[in-house]
Amino acid sequence: MKAYPFQHKNPTSGLTTASEGMELRDWFAGLAMQGLQISKPSTDDYYIAKYAYKLADEMIQQREVKEVSHE
């Protein structure tokens, strides 16, 4: 799943380009990483990145559970 897909029309050429956006997992990990860096500023960067993706995976899993329960 993608986050923030967009289209951009160049004002000079009039050409439109599209971007699929970034992976939702990467977006969630970036948000989690910000909180982790603030709460544990002296923590190893590798740990922060690894844990941020673990949290992102959990967020995606919870979204899927919620979507299934509404059907």
LINGIKA-V747786 format. One record per pair of residues at least 24 apart in sequence whose ideal C-beta (glycine too) atoms are under 6 Angstrom apart, sorted by the first residue. I is the first residue (numbers start at 1). J is the second residue. Records with the same first field share a line. If there is no record, write none. Layout:
I->J / J
This chain:
3->27
25->56
28->56 / 59
29->53 / 56
32->56
